[in-house]
Amino acid sequence: MPLSVIMVLVFLGTALGLFVLMYMFVPRKTILEERLEGLRPVAVEPTTLLERPTTGWRKVLARLGGKVPLSPRDYGKYMKSLVATGFRSEMLPVFMGSKLLLMGLLPGAYLVFYGIPFEKERATMLVAVVVLAIVGFLIPSYWLMLMVRRRKLRIFHDLPDVLDLMTVSVEAGLSMDAAVIRISSDKQFRQSPLAKELRLATQEVRAGKPRENALRDLGERTMLDDMKAFVAMLIQTEKLGTSLAHSLRIHSDSLRTIRRQKAEEAAAKTSIKLLFPLVFLIMPALFVVMLMPALLRLTKVFSEF
């Protein structure tokens, strides 16, 4: 390939990379525009228990998953996990339909693109089809587990800050429901799953549900122990008539202490986790770099005798 063509390709690749970096990291709005946009009132989407308009794929998956028989134990487990990810509608048939779809799609793709054209042994094809069917059935469960874990982690990190803002709002004279509405409309927590869960509990209380039951359901929906402790504190404060602001401040301090302890625990585990790549990856390469010249020289010296 001529040198001029290589230089042109290198120039185009470098220019394209710089353009992508500038597009990703350079803000496309000025500071004034961002501040004005932050002052603009934004309508907060209400959290309801109504179903969203179903699409064609959801209808097909729901029809497919509705035929799967489930035991009461599996039904409750899947429903709790789906609610913990933030789904409010009946998404269990869609979830089961996606499991069945992937269970048939992965083996079918293997047979069409590799198994039938290239594979000759039927035993190998049968084993691959069975393994891919099991993997396809388990992929949605793994995705659901990751989504639940991510949402719980985000709620855990947002809880102390939400409690601080709620404490300030209560000390300013707002009730707990008004403080929750104030938090849900704040720009920092507008998309926070914790603010959405608190807003949903407030709407249930307004609809006539007892406050204690609404708070307990809030703790069960999130599947987070810290959230259940926060709900128990609110219920106890309401029953005993103690100061809500004082209880919120103490609970917020305890949550920050727990979060700092978990961060210290994760930092202490770092040295143990680094031991395996250090021993199996870095040390062998280091030994090769340090000892290989001496080994080659010794081999050359002993070959002369």
C-alpha positions in Angstrom: 0.0 0.0 0.0 1.4 3.4 -0.9 2.6 5.7 1.9 0.3 8.5 0.9 -2.8 6.2 1.2 -1.6 5.1 4.7 -1.1 8.8 5.8 -4.6 9.7 4.5 -6.2 6.7 6.4 -4.3 7.6 9.6 -5.4 11.3 9.3 -9.1 10.3 8.7 -9.0 7.8 11.7 -7.5 10.4 14.0 -10.0 13.1 12.9 -12.9 10.7 13.4 -11.7 9.8 16.8 -11.3 13.4 17.9 -14.7 14.2 16.5 -16.3 11.4 18.5 -14.5 12.6 21.7 -15.6 16.2 21.2 -19.2 15.1 20.6 -19.2 13.0 23.7 -17.5 15.4 26.2 -18.0 18.9 24.9 -21.3 20.4 26.2 -23.7 21.3 23.4 -25.4 24.0 25.6 -24.0 27.1 27.2 -24.0 27.6 31.0 -26.7 30.2 30.7 -28.9 27.9 28.7 -28.5 25.1 31.2 -29.4 27.4 34.1 -32.5 28.7 32.3 -33.5 25.2 31.5 -33.2 24.2 35.1 -35.5 27.1 36.2 -38.1 26.0 33.7 -41.0 24.1 35.4 -41.0 20.5 34.4 -44.1 18.4 34.7 -43.4 15.3 36.9 -44.8 12.2 35.5 -47.2 10.7 38.0 -46.6 7.1 39.1 -49.7 5.1 38.7 -50.7 1.5 38.9 -52.3 1.6 35.5 -50.8 -0.3 32.6 -49.0 1.5 29.8 -50.3 1.0 26.2 -49.1 -2.4 25.1 -47.1 -2.8 21.9 -47.2 -5.6 19.5 -44.2 -7.4 20.9 -45.5 -7.2 24.4 -48.8 -8.7 23.3 -47.1 -11.6 21.6 -44.8 -12.2 24.5 -47.6 -11.9 27.0 -49.7 -14.4 25.0 -46.7 -16.8 24.8 -45.8 -16.4 28.5 -49.4 -16.7 29.7 -49.3 -20.4 28.8 -46.4 -21.2 31.2 -47.6 -22.9 34.4 -46.1 -21.4 37.5 -46.2 -22.6 41.1 -47.3 -20.0 43.7 -43.7 -19.9 45.0 -42.2 -19.0 41.6 -45.0 -16.6 40.8 -44.4 -14.7 44.0 -40.6 -14.7 43.5 -40.9 -13.3 40.0 -43.5 -10.8 40.9 -41.4 -9.4 43.8 -38.4 -9.1 41.5 -40.3 -7.3 38.8 -41.8 -4.9 41.3 -38.4 -4.3 42.7 -37.2 -3.2 39.3 -39.9 -0.6 39.0 -42.5 -2.3 36.9 -46.0 -1.5 38.0 -48.1 -3.4 35.4 -48.6 -7.1 35.0 -45.2 -7.8 33.3 -44.9 -11.5 34.4 -46.4 -13.0 31.2 -44.1 -10.8 29.1 -41.1 -11.9 31.2 -42.0 -15.5 30.8 -42.6 -15.0 27.1 -39.1 -13.6 26.7 -37.7 -16.6 28.4 -39.5 -19.0 26.0 -38.5 -16.8 23.0 -34.8 -16.9 23.9 -35.1 -20.6 24.7 -36.1 -21.3 21.2 -34.2 -18.5 19.4 -30.7 -19.4 20.5 -30.8 -23.1 19.5 -32.5 -22.1 16.3 -29.8 -19.6 15.4 -27.1 -22.1 16.2 -28.7 -24.8 14.0 -29.3 -22.4 11.1 -25.9 -20.6 11.1 -23.5 -23.3 12.4 -25.0 -26.6 13.4 -26.5 -27.9 10.1 -24.0 -26.3 7.6 -20.8 -27.3 9.5 -21.4 -29.7 12.3 -21.5 -33.4 11.4 -21.9 -35.2 14.7 -25.5 -35.3 15.9 -24.5 -35.8 19.5 -22.5 -32.6 19.6 -25.4 -30.8 18.0 -27.9 -32.2 20.5 -25.7 -31.1 23.5 -25.2 -27.6 22.0 -29.0 -27.2 21.5 -29.8 -28.3 25.0 -27.1 -26.0 26.5 -28.2 -23.0 24.4 -31.9 -23.7 25.4 -31.0 -23.6 29.1 -28.9 -20.5 28.6 -31.7 -18.7 26.7 -34.2 -19.6 29.5 -31.8 -18.2 32.2 -30.7 -15.0 30.5 -33.9 -13.0 31.4 -33.6 -14.2 35.1 -30.0 -13.0 35.1 -31.0 -9.7 33.6 -33.7 -9.3 36.2 -31.3 -10.0 39.0 -28.9 -7.3 37.7 -31.7 -4.8 37.4 -32.9 -5.4 40.9 -29.3 -5.1 42.3 -28.7 -1.9 40.4 -31.9 -0.3 41.5 -31.3 -1.3 45.2 -27.8 0.1 45.0 -29.1 3.4 43.7 -31.8 3.6 46.4 -29.2 2.8 49.0 -27.0 5.7 47.8 -29.9 8.2 47.4 -31.5 7.4 50.8 -29.3 9.6 53.1 -29.5 12.6 50.7 -33.3 12.2 50.5 -33.5 12.0 54.3 -31.5 15.2 54.6 -33.8 17.1 52.3 -36.8 15.6 54.0 -35.4 16.7 57.4 -34.9 20.3 56.2 -38.5 20.3 54.7 -40.0 19.0 57.9 -38.1 21.5 60.0 -39.4 24.3 57.7 -43.0 23.3 58.6 -44.0 20.9 55.9 -45.8 17.7 56.5 -44.3 14.4 55.5 -46.5 14.1 52.4 -45.7 17.7 51.4 -42.0 17.0 52.0 -42.2 13.9 49.7 -43.8 16.0 47.0 -41.1 18.6 47.4 -38.4 16.0 47.1 -39.9 14.3 44.0 -40.1 17.7 42.2 -36.4 18.5 43.0 -34.1 18.4 40.0 -31.6 16.2 41.8 -34.1 13.4 42.7 -36.5 13.8 39.8 -35.4 10.5 38.2 -34.5 8.8 41.4 -36.3 5.5 42.0 -36.5 6.3 45.7 -38.4 9.5 45.0 -40.8 7.6 42.8 -41.4 5.0 45.4 -42.1 7.7 48.1 -44.4 9.5 45.7 -46.3 6.3 45.0 -46.7 5.6 48.8 -48.1 9.2 49.2 -50.6 8.6 46.4 -51.7 5.4 48.0 -52.3 7.3 51.3 -54.3 10.0 49.4 -56.4 7.2 47.8 -57.5 6.0 51.2 -54.9 3.4 52.1 -53.8 3.4 55.7 -50.4 5.1 56.1 -48.9 2.2 58.0 -49.8 -0.3 55.3 -48.6 2.1 52.5 -45.2 2.4 54.3 -44.9 -1.3 54.8 -45.6 -1.9 51.2 -43.0 0.6 50.3 -40.4 -1.4 52.2 -41.5 -4.6 50.6 -41.4 -3.2 47.1 -37.8 -2.0 47.3 -36.5 -5.3 48.9 -33.9 -3.3 50.7 -33.2 -3.7 54.4 -32.2 -0.1 55.0 -35.5 1.0 53.4 -37.4 -1.4 55.7 -35.6 0.1 58.7 -36.5 3.6 57.5 -40.2 2.6 57.1 -40.2 1.1 60.6 -38.7 4.3 62.0 -41.5 6.4 60.3 -44.2 4.0 61.6 -42.8 4.1 65.2 -42.4 7.9 65.1 -46.1 8.3 64.0 -47.3 5.9 66.7 -45.3 7.4 69.6 -45.7 11.0 68.5 -42.0 11.8 68.7 -40.2 14.5 66.6 -40.1 13.5 62.9 -37.2 15.8 62.1 -35.1 14.5 64.9 -35.7 10.9 64.0 -34.9 11.6 60.3 -31.6 13.3 61.2 -30.5 10.4 63.5 -31.5 7.8 60.9 -29.7 9.8 58.2 -26.5 9.9 60.2 -26.7 6.1 60.9 -27.2 5.4 57.2 -24.2 7.5 56.3 -22.2 5.5 58.9 -23.3 2.3 57.3 -22.4 3.5 53.8 -19.0 4.5 55.0 -18.4 1.2 56.7 -19.4 -0.7 53.5 -17.0 1.5 51.5 -14.2 0.7 53.9 -15.1 -3.0 53.7 -15.0 -2.9 49.9 -11.6 -1.1 50.1 -10.2 -3.7 52.4 -11.2 -6.5 50.0 -9.3 -4.9 47.2 -5.9 -6.3 48.2 -7.3 -9.8 48.3 -9.0 -9.4 44.9 -5.7 -8.1 43.4 -3.8 -11.1 44.7 -5.1 -13.5 42.0 -4.3 -11.4 38.9 -1.0 -10.5 40.5 0.0 -14.1 41.0 -1.4 -15.6 37.8 -1.0 -12.7 35.3 1.5 -10.1 36.3 4.1 -12.2 38.1 4.6 -14.8 35.3 5.1 -12.0 32.7 7.5 -10.3 35.1 9.5 -13.5 35.5 9.6 -14.0 31.8 11.0 -10.5 31.2 13.5 -10.8 34.0 14.7 -14.4 33.6 14.4 -15.1 29.9 17.6 -13.2 28.9 19.6 -15.0 31.6 18.1 -18.4 30.5 18.9 -17.8 26.9 22.5 -16.9 27.8 22.9 -20.0 30.0 21.5 -22.1 27.2 24.0 -20.6 24.7 26.9 -21.1 27.2 26.1 -24.8 27.9 25.5 -25.5 24.2 29.2 -24.8 23.5 30.4 -27.7 25.7 
